[in-house]
């Protein structure tokens, strides 16, 4: 690969690496798994980059490769990849002083409910919570926009049932 292509990849990757960290947080069971999955996704992104034509945004393409890699790792291991407990995820924002314990408890319940979903549903809800529109979700996951909407409605119902039995 030429240096110009390598440079473009590194700049784009660094600008959007939080996408990979978020996916690793959803699909990895501990710090070591997170690190391993991050490395595997990074490798797959690097290998696939020469084929990136720019038909979609880099971030959309990155989501797709990262989610597919996480799901492939899950299937290869033939066991469930647990996600981090919400206690291990540190949210540091400028509004940290305005910490709301009740809101934090609600977030923990929501993350626990999301963890109970299958790997595809987890990916879909992740993209939805990242404020991706259905067109971007369908493009990232390789499904139709109608299918993404139908699945999302089913996921919302599942989550409501889990959160308010």
VMD Tcl script that builds the backbone (N, CA, C; Angstrom):
set m [mol new atoms 495]
animate dup $m
set s [atomselect $m all]
$s set {name element resname resid chain x y z} {
  {N N UNK 1 A 0.853 -1.180 0.000}
  {CA C UNK 1 A 0.000 0.000 0.000}
  {C C UNK 1 A 0.894 1.237 0.000}
  {N N UNK 2 A 0.527 2.241 -0.759}
  {CA C UNK 2 A 1.382 3.418 -0.829}
  {C C UNK 2 A 1.205 4.303 0.404}
  {N N UNK 3 A 2.168 5.162 0.626}
  {CA C UNK 3 A 2.208 6.018 1.825}
  {C C UNK 3 A 1.029 6.985 1.875}
  {N N UNK 4 A 0.593 7.488 0.719}
  {CA C UNK 4 A -0.533 8.417 0.683}
  {C C UNK 4 A -1.809 7.739 1.164}
  {N N UNK 5 A -2.040 6.518 0.691}
  {CA C UNK 5 A -3.217 5.760 1.100}
  {C C UNK 5 A -3.142 5.442 2.596}
  {N N UNK 6 A -1.974 5.063 3.048}
  {CA C UNK 6 A -1.766 4.766 4.468}
  {C C UNK 6 A -2.048 6.004 5.319}
  {N N UNK 7 A -1.566 7.142 4.884}
  {CA C UNK 7 A -1.772 8.394 5.609}
  {C C UNK 7 A -3.267 8.749 5.678}
  {N N UNK 8 A -3.970 8.625 4.550}
  {CA C UNK 8 A -5.415 8.904 4.521}
  {C C UNK 8 A -6.169 7.977 5.475}
  {N N UNK 9 A -5.789 6.690 5.466}
  {CA C UNK 9 A -6.445 5.732 6.356}
  {C C UNK 9 A -6.233 6.116 7.814}
  {N N UNK 10 A -4.995 6.405 8.176}
  {CA C UNK 10 A -4.681 6.721 9.573}
  {C C UNK 10 A -5.417 7.965 10.056}
  {N N UNK 11 A -5.513 8.976 9.213}
  {CA C UNK 11 A -6.236 10.197 9.590}
  {C C UNK 11 A -7.725 9.886 9.793}
  {N N UNK 12 A -8.319 9.164 8.865}
  {CA C UNK 12 A -9.744 8.815 8.975}
  {C C UNK 12 A -9.982 7.899 10.167}
  {N N UNK 13 A -9.107 6.928 10.360}
  {CA C UNK 13 A -9.256 5.988 11.478}
  {C C UNK 13 A -9.175 6.721 12.817}
  {N N UNK 14 A -8.198 7.583 12.962}
  {CA C UNK 14 A -8.048 8.319 14.219}
  {C C UNK 14 A -9.256 9.214 14.490}
  {N N UNK 15 A -9.805 9.797 13.461}
  {CA C UNK 15 A -10.961 10.675 13.627}
  {C C UNK 15 A -12.209 9.912 14.067}
  {N N UNK 16 A -12.272 8.631 13.729}
  {CA C UNK 16 A -13.487 7.852 14.006}
  {C C UNK 16 A -13.237 6.623 14.874}
  {N N UNK 17 A -12.099 6.536 15.557}
  {CA C UNK 17 A -11.795 5.324 16.304}
  {C C UNK 17 A -12.756 5.067 17.471}
  {N N UNK 18 A -13.471 6.101 17.917}
  {CA C UNK 18 A -14.452 5.884 18.986}
  {C C UNK 18 A -15.551 4.922 18.550}
  {N N UNK 19 A -15.835 4.877 17.264}
  {CA C UNK 19 A -16.805 3.916 16.739}
  {C C UNK 19 A -16.364 2.500 17.111}
  {N N UNK 20 A -15.101 2.213 16.885}
  {CA C UNK 20 A -14.570 0.875 17.174}
  {C C UNK 20 A -14.609 0.607 18.673}
  {N N UNK 21 A -14.247 1.598 19.475}
  {CA C UNK 21 A -14.284 1.408 20.927}
  {C C UNK 21 A -15.709 1.131 21.415}
  {N N UNK 22 A -16.683 1.835 20.865}
  {CA C UNK 22 A -18.069 1.620 21.276}
  {C C UNK 22 A -18.535 0.207 20.933}
  {N N UNK 23 A -18.193 -0.249 19.754}
  {CA C UNK 23 A -18.574 -1.599 19.351}
  {C C UNK 23 A -17.868 -2.632 20.225}
  {N N UNK 24 A -16.611 -2.395 20.514}
  {CA C UNK 24 A -15.871 -3.303 21.397}
  {C C UNK 24 A -16.495 -3.341 22.788}
  {N N UNK 25 A -16.956 -2.202 23.270}
  {CA C UNK 25 A -17.602 -2.146 24.575}
  {C C UNK 25 A -18.872 -2.987 24.589}
  {N N UNK 26 A -19.608 -2.983 23.482}
  {CA C UNK 26 A -20.838 -3.776 23.406}
  {C C UNK 26 A -20.572 -5.275 23.289}
  {N N UNK 27 A -19.516 -5.665 22.586}
  {CA C UNK 27 A -19.310 -7.072 22.267}
  {C C UNK 27 A -18.204 -7.766 23.060}
  {N N UNK 28 A -17.396 -7.032 23.813}
  {CA C UNK 28 A -16.296 -7.648 24.554}
  {C C UNK 28 A -16.691 -7.862 26.009}
  {N N UNK 29 A -16.151 -8.938 26.596}
  {CA C UNK 29 A -16.531 -9.276 27.970}
  {C C UNK 29 A -15.628 -8.651 29.023}
  {N N UNK 30 A -14.415 -8.273 28.654}
  {CA C UNK 30 A -13.492 -7.673 29.615}
  {C C UNK 30 A -12.469 -6.823 28.870}
  {N N UNK 31 A -11.546 -6.248 29.638}
  {CA C UNK 31 A -10.555 -5.341 29.050}
  {C C UNK 31 A -9.713 -6.036 27.982}
  {N N UNK 32 A -9.266 -7.251 28.264}
  {CA C UNK 32 A -8.439 -7.979 27.302}
  {C C UNK 32 A -9.209 -8.291 26.024}
  {N N UNK 33 A -10.470 -8.705 26.171}
  {CA C UNK 33 A -11.309 -8.983 24.995}
  {C C UNK 33 A -11.532 -7.716 24.185}
  {N N UNK 34 A -11.728 -6.610 24.892}
  {CA C UNK 34 A -11.916 -5.318 24.227}
  {C C UNK 34 A -10.675 -5.000 23.390}
  {N N UNK 35 A -9.517 -5.150 23.995}
  {CA C UNK 35 A -8.259 -4.877 23.303}
  {C C UNK 35 A -8.099 -5.789 22.085}
  {N N UNK 36 A -8.367 -7.084 22.262}
  {CA C UNK 36 A -8.235 -8.041 21.156}
  {C C UNK 36 A -9.202 -7.721 20.023}
  {N N UNK 37 A -10.457 -7.423 20.376}
  {CA C UNK 37 A -11.451 -7.112 19.354}
  {C C UNK 37 A -11.101 -5.796 18.651}
  {N N UNK 38 A -10.628 -4.811 19.404}
  {CA C UNK 38 A -10.211 -3.543 18.795}
  {C C UNK 38 A -9.104 -3.797 17.772}
  {N N UNK 39 A -8.156 -4.630 18.156}
  {CA C UNK 39 A -7.042 -4.942 17.257}
  {C C UNK 39 A -7.537 -5.680 16.012}
  {N N UNK 40 A -8.433 -6.648 16.192}
  {CA C UNK 40 A -8.961 -7.403 15.052}
  {C C UNK 40 A -9.743 -6.496 14.111}
  {N N UNK 41 A -10.575 -5.619 14.676}
  {CA C UNK 41 A -11.342 -4.692 13.837}
  {C C UNK 41 A -10.403 -3.753 13.092}
  {N N UNK 42 A -9.377 -3.266 13.779}
  {CA C UNK 42 A -8.405 -2.369 13.141}
  {C C UNK 42 A -7.715 -3.059 11.965}
  {N N UNK 43 A -7.352 -4.310 12.159}
  {CA C UNK 43 A -6.702 -5.082 11.095}
  {C C UNK 43 A -7.646 -5.249 9.906}
  {N N UNK 44 A -8.891 -5.596 10.192}
  {CA C UNK 44 A -9.869 -5.795 9.117}
  {C C UNK 44 A -10.148 -4.486 8.369}
  {N N UNK 45 A -10.193 -3.381 9.104}
  {CA C UNK 45 A -10.375 -2.081 8.455}
  {C C UNK 45 A -9.194 -1.772 7.544}
  {N N UNK 46 A -8.000 -2.025 8.020}
  {CA C UNK 46 A -6.781 -1.785 7.246}
  {C C UNK 46 A -6.767 -2.635 5.981}
  {N N UNK 47 A -7.124 -3.921 6.130}
  {CA C UNK 47 A -7.141 -4.821 4.969}
  {C C UNK 47 A -8.186 -4.395 3.939}
  {N N UNK 48 A -9.331 -3.917 4.432}
  {CA C UNK 48 A -10.434 -3.576 3.540}
  {C C UNK 48 A -10.312 -2.166 2.948}
  {N N UNK 49 A -9.490 -1.329 3.532}
  {CA C UNK 49 A -9.429 0.075 3.102}
  {C C UNK 49 A -9.117 0.275 1.617}
  {N N UNK 50 A -8.217 -0.497 1.025}
  {CA C UNK 50 A -7.958 -0.280 -0.410}
  {C C UNK 50 A -9.209 -0.473 -1.278}
  {N N UNK 51 A -10.195 -1.218 -0.764}
  {CA C UNK 51 A -11.428 -1.449 -1.523}
  {C C UNK 51 A -12.496 -0.394 -1.221}
  {N N UNK 52 A -12.245 0.476 -0.237}
  {CA C UNK 52 A -13.201 1.529 0.105}
  {C C UNK 52 A -13.240 2.538 -1.041}
  {N N UNK 53 A -14.408 2.638 -1.691}
  {CA C UNK 53 A -14.548 3.483 -2.871}
  {C C UNK 53 A -15.086 4.875 -2.542}
  {N N UNK 54 A -15.564 5.041 -1.325}
  {CA C UNK 54 A -16.118 6.334 -0.959}
  {C C UNK 54 A -17.561 6.507 -1.376}
  {N N UNK 55 A -18.234 5.397 -1.717}
  {CA C UNK 55 A -19.656 5.472 -2.082}
  {C C UNK 55 A -20.509 5.885 -0.883}
  {N N UNK 56 A -20.016 5.573 0.319}
  {CA C UNK 56 A -20.690 5.973 1.553}
  {C C UNK 56 A -19.688 6.769 2.378}
  {N N UNK 57 A -20.175 7.336 3.483}
  {CA C UNK 57 A -19.263 8.052 4.367}
  {C C UNK 57 A -18.281 7.051 4.974}
  {N N UNK 58 A -17.093 7.504 5.304}
  {CA C UNK 58 A -16.090 6.635 5.919}
  {C C UNK 58 A -16.636 6.027 7.210}
  {N N UNK 59 A -17.338 6.834 8.008}
  {CA C UNK 59 A -17.858 6.339 9.282}
  {C C UNK 59 A -18.892 5.233 9.073}
  {N N UNK 60 A -19.724 5.337 8.060}
  {CA C UNK 60 A -20.714 4.296 7.761}
  {C C UNK 60 A -20.002 3.006 7.367}
  {N N UNK 61 A -19.016 3.125 6.509}
  {CA C UNK 61 A -18.226 1.966 6.101}
  {C C UNK 61 A -17.519 1.365 7.307}
  {N N UNK 62 A -16.994 2.211 8.181}
  {CA C UNK 62 A -16.291 1.745 9.375}
  {C C UNK 62 A -17.235 0.982 10.303}
  {N N UNK 63 A -18.444 1.506 10.520}
  {CA C UNK 63 A -19.449 0.801 11.327}
  {C C UNK 63 A -19.679 -0.597 10.755}
  {N N UNK 64 A -19.865 -0.658 9.457}
  {CA C UNK 64 A -20.177 -1.939 8.833}
  {C C UNK 64 A -19.062 -2.956 9.025}
  {N N UNK 65 A -17.842 -2.565 8.750}
  {CA C UNK 65 A -16.706 -3.475 8.911}
  {C C UNK 65 A -16.553 -3.867 10.384}
  {N N UNK 66 A -16.661 -2.893 11.274}
  {CA C UNK 66 A -16.477 -3.163 12.703}
  {C C UNK 66 A -17.556 -4.104 13.250}
  {N N UNK 67 A -18.804 -3.848 12.909}
  {CA C UNK 67 A -19.891 -4.704 13.399}
  {C C UNK 67 A -19.776 -6.100 12.801}
  {N N UNK 68 A -19.493 -6.186 11.518}
  {CA C UNK 68 A -19.335 -7.505 10.895}
  {C C UNK 68 A -18.171 -8.271 11.503}
  {N N UNK 69 A -17.092 -7.593 11.813}
  {CA C UNK 69 A -15.948 -8.253 12.445}
  {C C UNK 69 A -16.313 -8.742 13.839}
  {N N UNK 70 A -17.013 -7.916 14.609}
  {CA C UNK 70 A -17.426 -8.319 15.957}
  {C C UNK 70 A -18.350 -9.541 15.904}
  {N N UNK 71 A -19.279 -9.537 14.967}
  {CA C UNK 71 A -20.203 -10.668 14.830}
  {C C UNK 71 A -19.457 -11.914 14.359}
  {N N UNK 72 A -18.520 -11.742 13.443}
  {CA C UNK 72 A -17.724 -12.880 12.969}
  {C C UNK 72 A -16.915 -13.473 14.114}
  {N N UNK 73 A -16.323 -12.630 14.934}
  {CA C UNK 73 A -15.561 -13.123 16.097}
  {C C UNK 73 A -16.478 -13.909 17.022}
  {N N UNK 74 A -17.685 -13.386 17.226}
  {CA C UNK 74 A -18.668 -14.060 18.066}
  {C C UNK 74 A -18.973 -15.453 17.524}
  {N N UNK 75 A -19.208 -15.535 16.247}
  {CA C UNK 75 A -19.552 -16.821 15.632}
  {C C UNK 75 A -18.372 -17.784 15.632}
  {N N UNK 76 A -17.162 -17.274 15.434}
  {CA C UNK 76 A -15.975 -18.124 15.448}
  {C C UNK 76 A -15.777 -18.779 16.805}
  {N N UNK 77 A -16.000 -18.026 17.840}
  {CA C UNK 77 A -15.786 -18.547 19.193}
  {C C UNK 77 A -16.892 -19.496 19.636}
  {N N UNK 78 A -18.015 -19.481 18.925}
  {CA C UNK 78 A -19.143 -20.359 19.232}
  {C C UNK 78 A -19.621 -20.216 20.672}
  {N N UNK 79 A -19.416 -19.056 21.226}
  {CA C UNK 79 A -19.936 -18.785 22.563}
  {C C UNK 79 A -20.293 -17.317 22.634}
  {N N UNK 80 A -21.075 -16.984 23.581}
  {CA C UNK 80 A -21.522 -15.606 23.738}
  {C C UNK 80 A -20.370 -14.749 24.232}
  {N N UNK 81 A -20.165 -13.624 23.557}
  {CA C UNK 81 A -19.188 -12.652 24.014}
  {C C UNK 81 A -19.943 -11.692 24.926}
  {N N UNK 82 A -19.662 -11.758 26.194}
  {CA C UNK 82 A -20.328 -10.874 27.139}
  {C C UNK 82 A -19.792 -9.468 26.969}
  {N N UNK 83 A -20.628 -8.512 27.309}
  {CA C UNK 83 A -20.201 -7.132 27.225}
  {C C UNK 83 A -19.748 -6.668 28.598}
  {N N UNK 84 A -19.054 -5.559 28.634}
  {CA C UNK 84 A -18.616 -4.994 29.903}
  {C C UNK 84 A -19.818 -4.655 30.768}
  {N N UNK 85 A -19.664 -4.810 32.061}
  {CA C UNK 85 A -20.665 -4.287 32.964}
  {C C UNK 85 A -20.629 -2.781 32.843}
  {N N UNK 86 A -21.759 -2.160 33.003}
  {CA C UNK 86 A -21.818 -0.710 32.865}
  {C C UNK 86 A -20.919 -0.043 33.902}
  {N N UNK 87 A -20.673 -0.716 35.036}
  {CA C UNK 87 A -19.801 -0.155 36.069}
  {C C UNK 87 A -18.383 0.057 35.567}
  {N N UNK 88 A -17.961 -0.723 34.556}
  {CA C UNK 88 A -16.604 -0.601 34.046}
  {C C UNK 88 A -16.459 0.483 32.994}
  {N N UNK 89 A -17.569 1.025 32.550}
  {CA C UNK 89 A -17.520 2.065 31.529}
  {C C UNK 89 A -17.576 3.415 32.231}
  {N N UNK 90 A -16.586 4.219 32.008}
  {CA C UNK 90 A -16.532 5.532 32.658}
  {C C UNK 90 A -16.999 6.597 31.672}
  {N N UNK 91 A -18.030 7.295 32.068}
  {CA C UNK 91 A -18.519 8.382 31.234}
  {C C UNK 91 A -18.025 9.681 31.860}
  {N N UNK 92 A -17.100 10.338 31.208}
  {CA C UNK 92 A -16.572 11.593 31.730}
  {C C UNK 92 A -16.959 12.695 30.766}
  {N N UNK 93 A -17.759 13.589 31.252}
  {CA C UNK 93 A -18.186 14.705 30.423}
  {C C UNK 93 A -17.983 15.994 31.196}
  {N N UNK 94 A -18.149 17.083 30.519}
  {CA C UNK 94 A -18.011 18.374 31.192}
  {C C UNK 94 A -19.141 18.581 32.194}
  {N N UNK 95 A -20.222 17.828 32.038}
  {CA C UNK 95 A -21.360 17.952 32.953}
  {C C UNK 95 A -21.285 16.925 34.077}
  {N N UNK 96 A -20.090 16.432 34.365}
  {CA C UNK 96 A -19.925 15.395 35.388}
  {C C UNK 96 A -20.452 15.855 36.746}
  {N N UNK 97 A -20.301 17.158 37.036}
  {CA C UNK 97 A -20.766 17.681 38.321}
  {C C UNK 97 A -22.278 17.543 38.465}
  {N N UNK 98 A -22.983 17.515 37.355}
  {CA C UNK 98 A -24.438 17.413 37.379}
  {C C UNK 98 A -24.878 15.956 37.343}
  {N N UNK 99 A -24.107 15.086 37.962}
  {CA C UNK 99 A -24.377 13.650 37.987}
  {C C UNK 99 A -25.732 13.374 38.620}
  {N N UNK 100 A -26.498 12.533 37.972}
  {CA C UNK 100 A -27.826 12.177 38.450}
  {C C UNK 100 A -27.852 10.665 38.674}
  {N N UNK 101 A -27.899 10.259 39.943}
  {CA C UNK 101 A -27.841 8.840 40.285}
  {C C UNK 101 A -29.013 8.072 39.673}
  {N N UNK 102 A -30.190 8.653 39.694}
  {CA C UNK 102 A -31.363 7.977 39.122}
  {C C UNK 102 A -31.179 7.769 37.612}
  {N N UNK 103 A -30.677 8.775 36.939}
  {CA C UNK 103 A -30.438 8.664 35.507}
  {C C UNK 103 A -29.394 7.584 35.229}
  {N N UNK 104 A -28.352 7.537 36.055}
  {CA C UNK 104 A -27.309 6.512 35.900}
  {C C UNK 104 A -27.893 5.114 36.089}
  {N N UNK 105 A -28.777 4.949 37.064}
  {CA C UNK 105 A -29.421 3.651 37.294}
  {C C UNK 105 A -30.276 3.259 36.091}
  {N N UNK 106 A -30.967 4.220 35.505}
  {CA C UNK 106 A -31.777 3.951 34.321}
  {C C UNK 106 A -30.901 3.537 33.148}
  {N N UNK 107 A -29.757 4.201 32.999}
  {CA C UNK 107 A -28.816 3.828 31.941}
  {C C UNK 107 A -28.302 2.407 32.151}
  {N N UNK 108 A -28.013 2.059 33.390}
  {CA C UNK 108 A -27.539 0.706 33.687}
  {C C UNK 108 A -28.590 -0.332 33.318}
  {N N UNK 109 A -29.850 -0.041 33.638}
  {CA C UNK 109 A -30.933 -0.957 33.269}
  {C C UNK 109 A -31.057 -1.083 31.755}
  {N N UNK 110 A -30.929 0.037 31.056}
  {CA C UNK 110 A -31.023 0.016 29.594}
  {C C UNK 110 A -29.878 -0.802 28.999}
  {N N UNK 111 A -28.647 -0.589 29.486}
  {CA C UNK 111 A -27.512 -1.357 28.978}
  {C C UNK 111 A -27.683 -2.849 29.274}
  {N N UNK 112 A -28.193 -3.173 30.435}
  {CA C UNK 112 A -28.426 -4.579 30.779}
  {C C UNK 112 A -29.447 -5.190 29.821}
  {N N UNK 113 A -30.495 -4.444 29.502}
  {CA C UNK 113 A -31.508 -4.927 28.561}
  {C C UNK 113 A -30.905 -5.108 27.170}
  {N N UNK 114 A -30.089 -4.172 26.737}
  {CA C UNK 114 A -29.450 -4.261 25.418}
  {C C UNK 114 A -28.511 -5.463 25.365}
  {N N UNK 115 A -27.806 -5.730 26.465}
  {CA C UNK 115 A -26.900 -6.889 26.508}
  {C C UNK 115 A -27.636 -8.196 26.273}
  {N N UNK 116 A -28.900 -8.243 26.631}
  {CA C UNK 116 A -29.668 -9.488 26.501}
  {C C UNK 116 A -30.117 -9.759 25.056}
  {N N UNK 117 A -29.963 -8.774 24.178}
  {CA C UNK 117 A -30.372 -8.943 22.782}
  {C C UNK 117 A -29.366 -9.807 22.020}
  {N N UNK 118 A -29.792 -10.366 20.883}
  {CA C UNK 118 A -28.849 -11.124 20.049}
  {C C UNK 118 A -27.900 -10.148 19.350}
  {N N UNK 119 A -26.850 -10.683 18.756}
  {CA C UNK 119 A -25.789 -9.827 18.213}
  {C C UNK 119 A -26.263 -8.878 17.107}
  {N N UNK 120 A -27.180 -9.314 16.277}
  {CA C UNK 120 A -27.680 -8.459 15.196}
  {C C UNK 120 A -28.546 -7.336 15.767}
  {N N UNK 121 A -29.443 -7.687 16.683}
  {CA C UNK 121 A -30.300 -6.679 17.304}
  {C C UNK 121 A -29.470 -5.651 18.075}
  {N N UNK 122 A -28.410 -6.136 18.733}
  {CA C UNK 122 A -27.508 -5.247 19.462}
  {C C UNK 122 A -26.879 -4.228 18.497}
  {N N UNK 123 A -26.452 -4.701 17.333}
  {CA C UNK 123 A -25.840 -3.822 16.341}
  {C C UNK 123 A -26.855 -2.785 15.860}
  {N N UNK 124 A -28.075 -3.223 15.608}
  {CA C UNK 124 A -29.104 -2.321 15.113}
  {C C UNK 124 A -29.427 -1.246 16.152}
  {N N UNK 125 A -29.624 -1.641 17.411}
  {CA C UNK 125 A -29.960 -0.658 18.444}
  {C C UNK 125 A -28.778 0.283 18.685}
  {N N UNK 126 A -27.562 -0.245 18.570}
  {CA C UNK 126 A -26.375 0.593 18.718}
  {C C UNK 126 A -26.379 1.711 17.679}
  {N N UNK 127 A -26.613 1.368 16.436}
  {CA C UNK 127 A -26.632 2.375 15.368}
  {C C UNK 127 A -27.774 3.364 15.568}
  {N N UNK 128 A -28.922 2.860 16.014}
  {CA C UNK 128 A -30.083 3.718 16.276}
  {C C UNK 128 A -29.756 4.722 17.388}
  {N N UNK 129 A -29.115 4.227 18.448}
  {CA C UNK 129 A -28.757 5.110 19.554}
  {C C UNK 129 A -27.642 6.093 19.183}
  {N N UNK 130 A -26.920 5.791 18.130}
  {CA C UNK 130 A -25.902 6.700 17.611}
  {C C UNK 130 A -26.527 7.730 16.662}
  {N N UNK 131 A -27.860 7.782 16.637}
  {CA C UNK 131 A -28.616 8.727 15.807}
  {C C UNK 131 A -28.418 8.523 14.315}
  {N N UNK 132 A -28.188 7.286 13.912}
  {CA C UNK 132 A -28.104 6.983 12.485}
  {C C UNK 132 A -29.523 6.845 11.959}
  {N N UNK 133 A -29.771 7.369 10.763}
  {CA C UNK 133 A -31.102 7.230 10.184}
  {C C UNK 133 A -31.242 5.813 9.601}
  {N N UNK 134 A -32.452 5.443 9.234}
  {CA C UNK 134 A -32.689 4.076 8.765}
  {C C UNK 134 A -31.949 3.768 7.467}
  {N N UNK 135 A -31.729 4.780 6.653}
  {CA C UNK 135 A -30.961 4.566 5.429}
  {C C UNK 135 A -29.521 4.153 5.778}
  {N N UNK 136 A -28.912 4.877 6.726}
  {CA C UNK 136 A -27.544 4.547 7.138}
  {C C UNK 136 A -27.482 3.189 7.837}
  {N N UNK 137 A -28.486 2.906 8.668}
  {CA C UNK 137 A -28.536 1.622 9.374}
  {C C UNK 137 A -28.631 0.479 8.369}
  {N N UNK 138 A -29.514 0.627 7.394}
  {CA C UNK 138 A -29.695 -0.443 6.411}
  {C C UNK 138 A -28.433 -0.634 5.581}
  {N N UNK 139 A -27.785 0.463 5.226}
  {CA C UNK 139 A -26.548 0.377 4.454}
  {C C UNK 139 A -25.439 -0.292 5.272}
  {N N UNK 140 A -25.335 0.071 6.537}
  {CA C UNK 140 A -24.293 -0.476 7.404}
  {C C UNK 140 A -24.487 -1.967 7.647}
  {N N UNK 141 A -25.721 -2.367 7.891}
  {CA C UNK 141 A -26.000 -3.768 8.218}
  {C C UNK 141 A -26.280 -4.638 6.997}
  {N N UNK 142 A -26.430 -4.017 5.834}
  {CA C UNK 142 A -26.669 -4.791 4.621}
  {C C UNK 142 A -28.071 -5.366 4.544}
  {N N UNK 143 A -29.037 -4.618 5.089}
  {CA C UNK 143 A -30.439 -5.035 5.025}
  {C C UNK 143 A -31.236 -3.898 4.396}
  {N N UNK 144 A -32.488 -4.180 4.032}
  {CA C UNK 144 A -33.293 -3.126 3.441}
  {C C UNK 144 A -33.721 -2.136 4.516}
  {N N UNK 145 A -34.069 -0.954 4.090}
  {CA C UNK 145 A -34.532 0.074 5.017}
  {C C UNK 145 A -35.823 -0.370 5.712}
  {N N UNK 146 A -36.713 -1.004 4.960}
  {CA C UNK 146 A -37.964 -1.506 5.540}
  {C C UNK 146 A -37.657 -2.563 6.607}
  {N N UNK 147 A -36.737 -3.466 6.299}
  {CA C UNK 147 A -36.353 -4.503 7.257}
  {C C UNK 147 A -35.757 -3.871 8.518}
  {N N UNK 148 A -34.955 -2.838 8.367}
  {CA C UNK 148 A -34.367 -2.153 9.520}
  {C C UNK 148 A -35.462 -1.550 10.396}
  {N N UNK 149 A -36.463 -0.946 9.772}
  {CA C UNK 149 A -37.573 -0.346 10.530}
  {C C UNK 149 A -38.375 -1.413 11.275}
  {N N UNK 150 A -38.665 -2.512 10.593}
  {CA C UNK 150 A -39.432 -3.594 11.212}
  {C C UNK 150 A -38.655 -4.173 12.395}
  {N N UNK 151 A -37.371 -4.458 12.166}
  {CA C UNK 151 A -36.537 -5.000 13.236}
  {C C UNK 151 A -36.461 -4.027 14.412}
  {N N UNK 152 A -36.328 -2.751 14.123}
  {CA C UNK 152 A -36.222 -1.751 15.178}
  {C C UNK 152 A -37.489 -1.715 16.019}
  {N N UNK 153 A -38.655 -1.801 15.374}
  {CA C UNK 153 A -39.909 -1.829 16.125}
  {C C UNK 153 A -39.976 -3.053 17.026}
  {N N UNK 154 A -39.521 -4.199 16.530}
  {CA C UNK 154 A -39.506 -5.415 17.340}
  {C C UNK 154 A -38.539 -5.287 18.511}
  {N N UNK 155 A -37.394 -4.689 18.264}
  {CA C UNK 155 A -36.399 -4.499 19.330}
  {C C UNK 155 A -36.958 -3.575 20.409}
  {N N UNK 156 A -37.616 -2.502 19.992}
  {CA C UNK 156 A -38.211 -1.574 20.960}
  {C C UNK 156 A -39.222 -2.297 21.836}
  {N N UNK 157 A -40.035 -3.150 21.239}
  {CA C UNK 157 A -41.014 -3.922 21.997}
  {C C UNK 157 A -40.317 -4.866 22.982}
  {N N UNK 158 A -39.239 -5.527 22.525}
  {CA C UNK 158 A -38.466 -6.421 23.405}
  {C C UNK 158 A -37.908 -5.650 24.588}
  {N N UNK 159 A -37.325 -4.502 24.302}
  {CA C UNK 159 A -36.727 -3.700 25.365}
  {C C UNK 159 A -37.779 -3.205 26.360}
  {N N UNK 160 A -38.936 -2.783 25.845}
  {CA C UNK 160 A -40.015 -2.357 26.735}
  {C C UNK 160 A -40.453 -3.501 27.636}
  {N N UNK 161 A -40.553 -4.678 27.064}
  {CA C UNK 161 A -40.968 -5.858 27.835}
  {C C UNK 161 A -39.933 -6.189 28.906}
  {N N UNK 162 A -38.654 -6.084 28.564}
  {CA C UNK 162 A -37.577 -6.371 29.521}
  {C C UNK 162 A -37.552 -5.316 30.628}
  {N N UNK 163 A -37.711 -4.059 30.244}
  {CA C UNK 163 A -37.596 -2.967 31.202}
  {C C UNK 163 A -38.851 -2.782 32.065}
  {N N UNK 164 A -40.005 -3.150 31.529}
  {CA C UNK 164 A -41.259 -3.041 32.285}
  {C C UNK 164 A -42.044 -4.330 32.148}
  {N N UNK 165 A -41.596 -5.375 32.862}
  {CA C UNK 165 A -42.266 -6.690 32.712}
  {C C UNK 165 A -43.692 -6.679 33.239}
}
mol reanalyze $m
mol bondsrecalc $m
mol representation Tube
mol addrep $m
